[in-house]
Amino acid sequence: MSSIHTLTRRRMVQAIALTLAVSGGSAMAQAWPAKPITLIVPFPAGGTTDVLARALGEKLQQSLGQPVIVENKPGAGATLGADYVAKSKPDGYTLLMGAVHHTIAPAVYKKMAYDFQKDFAPITTVALVPNVLVVNAATPARNVAELVALAKAKPGESTYGSNGNGTAQHLIGTQFQNLTGADLVHVPYKGSGPLATDLLGGQITMSFDTITPVLPHIKSGKLRALAVTTSKRSAALPDVPTLDEAGLKGFNIGTWFGVLAPVATPKEVVARLNAEMVKVIQSADFRKRMDEIGAEPIGNSAEQMAQQIRGETEKFAKLVKDAKVTIE
């Protein structure tokens, strides 16, 4: 056989292989989803991440025609659940309900089992939720100034709870201490559920949790909201000032939540997930649900979410360095 014929045959084989690969990928995208989808929540049930995941999953399974199973894998400041998804099969059937905590973790943990920017394919940001400084209603402080005065009067006796080391609540508490000079003790929890239980029981003094899990307790009068941590007030708590208004100038930290897949997930599947999720997020029913829990629905593109993650990672790296927060 001549070299020309050999070259021609080789090119034909390569062309056929390429065609099969492309058609195989398209076939997979068309067949997906063919079984239930698992949405991993890296916190216990009851917190904002869990509430958002279940609200999204309920609507998503209607449009996809497959069950969306929410599975809680809490621990290590939300990094255990993220690591599980990063190492899962990239077929679109195992997803992560990620959050701002994952952009903080690289700066506070000396060793990470995954790279949040390299090991995940962003799908969409579901919502933004302000954090709020709350105290037990029995606490005499009626505003931020009075709370700081109480903390300074008895150094080391006032405590604040968080969703774990390296989470947004932890960093907010650290920033609060640095800006006010208050001597607070950090008490990490695995999630908002156990945190709220201890706050209601008076075991801890305060928390900087997202609005969602504490809003019912604020409305019932069991907890008192002193300030939100974002630059503008929350529509869910319009009478509660911002920390900036309370004297902590420039304070602006909130919590975003979004869905990601393992990085090698087919682009067609990621695109389909984005389209379906954005449709859900923009629906009237979902937006109404977000209003009820104090969340602002987003529903952006995968590229916009990736850009957001890059920006947040850089911002928190600087904040963590300035605050001198590190975790082994």
KEROSE-577516 format. One line per 3 residues: their letters; for each residue x, y, z of C-alpha. Coordinates in Angstrom, 1 decimal, padded with zeros to 4 digits. Layout:
<sites>
a = X Y Z  ...
</sites>
This chain:
<sites>
mss = 000.0 000.0 000.0  001.4 003.4 -001.0  002.2 006.1 001.6
iht = -000.5 008.3 000.1  -003.1 005.6 000.6  -001.9 005.0 004.1
ltr = -002.1 008.7 004.9  -005.6 009.0 003.4  -006.8 006.0 005.4
rrm = -005.4 007.3 008.6  -007.2 010.7 008.1  -010.4 008.9 007.4
vqa = -010.1 006.9 010.6  -009.4 010.1 012.5  -012.3 011.8 011.0
ial = -014.6 008.9 011.9  -013.3 008.9 015.4  -013.9 012.6 015.8
tla = -017.4 012.3 014.4  -018.2 009.5 016.8  -016.8 011.5 019.8
vsg = -018.9 014.6 018.9  -022.0 012.6 018.2  -021.4 010.6 021.5
gsa = -021.2 013.8 023.4  -024.3 015.2 021.8  -026.1 011.9 022.5
maq = -025.2 012.1 026.1  -026.4 015.7 026.4  -029.7 014.7 024.7
awp = -030.2 011.6 026.9  -029.3 013.6 030.1  -030.9 013.4 032.6
akp = -031.7 009.7 032.6  -031.7 009.2 036.3  -032.0 011.2 039.6
itl = -029.7 014.2 040.3  -028.1 014.6 043.7  -027.5 018.2 044.9
ivp = -025.0 018.2 047.7  -025.5 020.7 050.5  -022.2 021.1 052.6
fpa = -024.2 022.1 055.7  -026.8 020.4 057.9  -030.5 020.7 057.2
ggt = -032.2 023.9 058.2  -029.7 026.6 057.1  -029.9 028.9 054.1
tdv = -027.9 026.7 051.8  -030.3 023.8 052.6  -033.4 025.9 052.2
lar = -032.3 027.3 048.8  -031.2 023.8 047.6  -034.6 022.3 048.4
alg = -036.5 025.3 046.9  -034.5 025.0 043.7  -034.6 021.2 043.6
ekl = -038.3 021.1 043.9  -038.9 023.3 040.8  -036.0 021.8 038.9
qqs = -037.2 018.3 039.0  -040.5 019.4 037.5  -038.7 020.8 034.4
lgq = -036.1 018.1 034.1  -038.5 015.2 034.7  -036.1 013.5 037.2
pvi = -036.0 013.6 041.0  -033.5 016.1 042.5  -032.3 014.6 045.7
ven = -030.8 017.1 048.3  -028.1 015.4 050.4  -026.4 017.1 053.3
kpg = -022.7 016.5 053.8  -021.6 019.0 056.5  -018.2 019.6 058.0
aga = -014.9 021.6 057.9  -016.5 024.9 057.0  -018.4 023.5 053.9
tlg = -015.2 022.0 052.4  -016.1 018.3 053.0  -019.1 018.5 050.8
ady = -017.2 020.4 048.1  -014.4 017.9 048.1  -017.0 015.1 047.7
vak = -018.5 016.7 044.6  -015.0 017.7 043.1  -014.1 014.0 043.2
skp = -017.5 012.7 041.9  -018.1 011.4 038.3  -018.5 014.5 036.0
dgy = -021.7 013.4 034.4  -024.1 016.0 035.6  -025.7 013.8 038.2
tll = -023.8 015.1 041.3  -023.9 018.9 041.9  -022.8 021.2 044.7
mga = -024.8 024.0 046.3  -021.8 026.2 046.8  -021.5 029.4 048.7
vhh = -019.3 032.4 049.5  -017.6 030.2 052.1  -015.9 028.3 049.4
tia = -014.1 031.5 048.1  -012.9 032.2 051.7  -011.6 028.7 052.5
pav = -008.5 028.8 050.2  -007.2 031.8 052.2  -007.8 030.3 055.7
ykk = -007.0 026.6 055.3  -003.4 025.8 054.8  -004.2 022.6 053.0
may = -007.1 022.0 050.7  -008.0 018.7 049.0  -009.4 020.5 046.0
dfq = -009.1 023.8 044.1  -012.4 025.6 044.0  -011.6 027.5 040.8
kdf = -010.0 024.7 038.9  -012.0 021.6 040.0  -015.5 023.0 039.4
api = -017.7 024.1 036.5  -019.9 027.0 037.7  -023.5 026.8 036.6
ttv = -025.3 029.8 038.1  -025.6 031.9 041.2  -029.0 031.2 042.7
alv = -029.3 034.1 045.3  -027.6 036.7 047.5  -028.6 036.8 051.1
pnv = -027.5 039.5 053.6  -026.0 038.4 056.9  -027.4 040.0 060.1
lvv = -026.0 040.6 063.5  -028.5 039.1 066.0  -028.6 038.7 069.8
naa = -030.9 036.8 072.1  -033.9 039.0 073.1  -032.8 038.7 076.7
tpa = -029.6 040.6 075.9  -029.8 044.2 077.2  -028.1 045.6 074.1
rnv = -030.5 047.5 071.8  -028.0 048.5 069.2  -024.5 047.9 068.0
ael = -022.9 050.5 070.2  -024.5 049.0 073.3  -023.4 045.5 072.3
val = -019.8 046.6 071.8  -019.9 048.4 075.2  -021.1 045.2 076.9
aka = -018.4 043.2 075.2  -015.7 045.6 076.3  -017.0 045.7 079.8
kpg = -016.3 041.9 080.2  -013.5 041.0 077.8  -013.6 037.4 076.6
est = -017.1 036.7 077.9  -019.1 037.6 074.8  -019.3 034.8 072.2
ygs = -020.4 034.7 068.6  -021.4 031.6 066.7  -020.6 030.7 063.0
ngn = -021.3 028.0 060.5  -017.7 026.8 061.0  -014.1 027.9 060.8
gta = -013.4 029.8 057.6  -017.0 030.6 056.8  -018.4 034.0 056.0
qhl = -019.8 034.3 059.6  -016.4 033.6 061.0  -014.8 036.2 058.9
igt = -017.5 038.8 059.6  -017.1 038.2 063.3  -013.3 038.7 063.0
qfq = -013.8 041.9 061.1  -016.3 043.1 063.6  -013.8 042.5 066.4
nlt = -011.0 044.3 064.5  -013.1 047.3 063.8  -014.8 047.7 067.2
gad = -012.0 046.5 069.5  -014.5 044.1 071.2  -012.9 040.9 072.6
lvh = -015.2 038.1 071.4  -014.9 034.3 071.5  -015.6 032.4 068.3
vpy = -017.8 029.3 068.6  -017.9 027.3 065.4  -020.9 025.0 064.5
kgs = -021.6 022.7 061.6  -024.5 024.8 060.4  -027.2 027.3 061.1
gpl = -029.6 024.8 062.7  -027.4 024.0 065.8  -026.2 027.6 065.9
atd = -029.7 029.0 066.1  -030.6 026.5 068.8  -027.8 027.6 071.0
llg = -028.4 031.3 070.3  -032.1 030.9 071.2  -031.1 029.0 074.4
gqi = -028.7 031.7 075.5  -025.6 029.5 075.2  -023.9 032.1 072.9
tms = -024.2 035.9 072.8  -024.6 036.7 069.1  -024.3 035.5 065.5
fdt = -023.7 036.9 062.1  -025.8 034.3 060.2  -027.7 034.9 057.0
itp = -031.2 036.3 057.4  -033.0 033.1 056.3  -032.7 030.9 059.3
vlp = -033.1 033.7 061.9  -035.9 035.7 060.3  -038.7 033.7 061.9
hik = -037.1 034.2 065.3  -036.6 037.9 064.7  -040.3 038.3 063.7
sgk = -041.4 036.3 066.8  -039.3 038.5 069.1  -037.1 035.7 070.3
lra = -034.0 037.2 068.6  -033.1 040.9 068.1  -031.6 042.1 064.9
lav = -029.1 044.9 065.4  -027.6 045.4 061.9  -027.1 043.8 058.5
tts = -023.6 043.3 057.2  -024.2 044.4 053.6  -023.8 048.0 052.3
krs = -027.5 048.4 051.9  -030.5 047.5 054.1  -032.4 044.3 053.5
aal = -035.9 044.4 052.1  -036.8 041.7 054.6  -035.6 043.9 057.5
pdv = -036.1 047.5 056.3  -035.9 049.0 059.8  -032.6 047.3 060.7
ptl = -029.5 049.5 059.9  -026.4 048.4 058.2  -023.1 048.0 060.1
dea = -021.9 050.9 058.0  -024.7 053.1 059.3  -023.9 051.8 062.8
glk = -020.4 053.3 062.6  -018.4 050.5 061.0  -017.7 052.4 057.8
gfn = -017.2 050.5 054.6  -018.4 047.2 056.1  -019.9 045.1 053.3
igt = -020.0 041.3 053.4  -023.0 039.2 052.3  -023.4 035.6 051.3
wfg = -024.1 034.3 047.8  -025.2 030.7 047.0  -024.8 029.0 043.6
vla = -024.7 025.6 041.9  -021.5 024.0 040.5  -020.6 020.7 038.8
pva = -017.3 018.7 038.7  -015.0 020.5 036.2  -015.1 017.8 033.4
tpk = -018.9 017.8 033.2  -019.9 018.0 029.5  -020.4 021.6 028.4
evv = -023.8 020.7 026.9  -025.0 019.4 030.3  -023.7 022.5 032.1
arl = -025.5 024.7 029.5  -028.8 022.7 029.9  -028.5 023.0 033.7
nae = -027.9 026.7 033.5  -030.9 027.3 031.2  -033.2 025.2 033.4
mvk = -032.0 026.8 036.7  -032.2 030.4 035.4  -035.8 029.6 034.2
viq = -036.7 028.4 037.7  -034.9 031.4 039.4  -036.8 033.9 037.3
sad = -040.2 032.3 037.8  -042.7 034.2 039.9  -043.2 031.3 042.4
frk = -039.5 031.1 043.1  -039.0 034.8 043.5  -041.9 034.9 045.9
rmd = -040.3 032.2 047.9  -037.0 034.2 048.0  -038.8 037.3 049.2
eig = -040.2 035.2 052.1  -036.7 034.1 053.3  -035.0 037.4 052.7
aep = -033.0 036.3 049.6  -032.4 038.2 046.4  -032.7 035.8 043.3
ign = -029.9 036.1 040.7  -029.8 033.5 037.9  -026.7 034.6 036.0
sae = -024.6 032.9 033.3  -021.9 030.3 034.1  -019.3 032.8 032.9
qma = -020.6 035.5 035.2  -020.5 033.1 038.2  -016.9 032.2 037.4
qqi = -016.0 035.8 037.3  -017.8 036.4 040.6  -015.8 033.5 042.2
rge = -012.5 034.9 041.0  -013.3 038.3 042.3  -014.6 037.1 045.7
tek = -011.5 034.8 046.1  -009.2 037.7 045.6  -011.2 040.0 047.9
fak = -011.4 037.5 050.8  -007.7 036.6 050.4  -006.9 040.2 051.3
lvk = -009.5 040.4 054.1  -008.2 037.1 055.6  -004.6 038.3 055.4
dak = -005.5 041.6 057.1  -007.6 039.8 059.8  -004.8 037.2 060.3
vti = -007.2 034.3 060.2  -005.6 030.9 059.6  -006.8 027.3 060.2
e = -004.6 024.2 060.2
</sites>
